[in-house]
Amino acid sequence: MRIWAIWGAVFVAFAGASAARADVKMTGSFVADAACPATQAIKSGKNPGNVSTAAGQSYDLLAGNKDAPTHYLIRVPGADPERRWVKISCGRVSGGSASTMPAAPAPAEPNKPSRPESRNMSSR
């Protein structure tokens, strides 16, 4: 019985650890178009020091919150902590990966002639 409890705890720990690291590494710079909150956490909106981006300012782009990001993780020099989340609508990506969306799927094979289907032609 104890061994199952231990294995269960290990499984939960690994599942939680993988969920916590959902950010997707990105490169380049984030250029703010406006003054926007730069939060420490996306969900809670926690913003120690009430840090905001400055319009026209460029920030190191570190990651997106998922493959099709809604927020970018940027480095805000002088903030504590420096790693902060901003909404993607606050600015644009310059000189790097704007998105980590997977490439479009390969085109389908050209249409091949199909074999005629056998149909039951019984009288109606």
C-alpha positions in Angstrom: 0.0 0.0 0.0 2.8 2.4 0.9 4.6 1.8 -2.4 1.5 2.9 -4.4 1.3 6.1 -2.3 5.0 6.8 -3.1 4.5 6.2 -6.8 1.4 8.3 -6.8 3.3 11.2 -5.1 6.2 10.9 -7.6 3.7 10.9 -10.6 1.9 14.0 -9.2 5.2 15.8 -8.7 6.4 15.2 -12.2 3.0 16.1 -13.7 3.0 19.4 -11.8 6.6 20.2 -12.7 5.9 19.8 -16.4 2.8 22.0 -16.2 4.7 24.7 -14.5 7.2 25.0 -17.4 4.8 25.8 -20.1 6.7 28.7 -21.6 8.2 28.4 -25.1 11.7 29.9 -25.7 11.8 32.8 -28.1 14.5 35.1 -29.4 14.8 38.7 -30.4 13.5 41.9 -28.9 10.1 43.1 -27.8 9.4 46.7 -28.7 6.6 48.2 -26.6 4.0 50.3 -28.5 2.5 51.7 -25.2 2.9 51.7 -21.5 1.6 48.3 -20.3 1.8 46.4 -17.0 4.8 44.1 -16.9 3.6 41.5 -14.4 5.4 38.8 -12.5 2.6 36.3 -13.1 0.0 36.1 -15.8 -2.9 34.6 -13.9 -2.6 36.6 -10.7 -1.4 39.8 -12.3 1.1 40.2 -9.4 3.3 43.3 -10.3 5.8 44.1 -7.6 7.0 47.7 -8.0 4.1 48.4 -10.4 6.4 48.0 -13.4 5.2 49.0 -16.9 6.8 49.0 -20.3 7.7 52.3 -21.9 6.4 53.2 -25.4 9.2 52.8 -28.0 11.5 50.9 -25.6 13.1 47.6 -26.6 13.3 44.7 -24.2 15.0 41.3 -24.5 12.4 38.7 -25.5 12.8 35.4 -23.5 9.7 33.3 -24.1 6.0 33.1 -25.0 3.6 31.5 -22.6 2.6 28.8 -25.1 3.0 27.9 -28.8 0.5 30.6 -29.8 1.3 33.1 -27.1 -1.0 35.6 -25.5 1.9 37.0 -23.4 5.6 37.4 -23.8 8.2 37.0 -21.1 10.7 39.9 -21.3 13.6 41.2 -19.3 12.9 44.6 -17.7 16.2 46.0 -16.5 16.0 47.5 -13.0 12.7 45.6 -12.1 12.8 43.1 -9.2 12.4 40.5 -10.6 13.6 41.5 -14.1 11.7 38.7 -15.8 8.1 40.0 -16.5 5.1 39.0 -18.6 3.4 41.5 -21.0 0.4 41.0 -23.3 1.4 40.5 -27.0 -1.0 43.3 -27.9 1.3 45.8 -26.1 4.0 45.7 -28.8 5.8 43.8 -31.5 8.7 41.4 -31.9 11.8 42.6 -33.7 14.7 40.6 -35.0 13.7 37.2 -33.7 10.9 34.6 -33.5 7.5 36.3 -33.3 5.8 33.0 -32.9 6.7 29.4 -32.5 3.7 28.2 -34.3 4.4 24.9 -36.0 5.0 25.0 -39.8 2.1 24.4 -42.0 1.5 20.7 -42.8 3.0 19.4 -46.0 0.6 19.5 -49.0 -1.5 16.4 -49.5 -0.5 13.9 -52.3 -2.0 14.8 -55.7 -5.4 13.3 -56.3 -5.1 9.7 -57.3 -7.8 8.0 -59.4 -10.1 6.3 -57.0 -11.2 2.7 -57.5 -14.9 2.4 -58.3 -16.9 1.2 -55.4 -19.0 -1.9 -55.7 -22.6 -1.1 -55.1 -25.5 -3.3 -54.4 -27.8 -2.6 -57.3 -30.8 -4.5 -56.1 -34.2 -3.5 -57.4 -36.1 -1.1 -55.3 
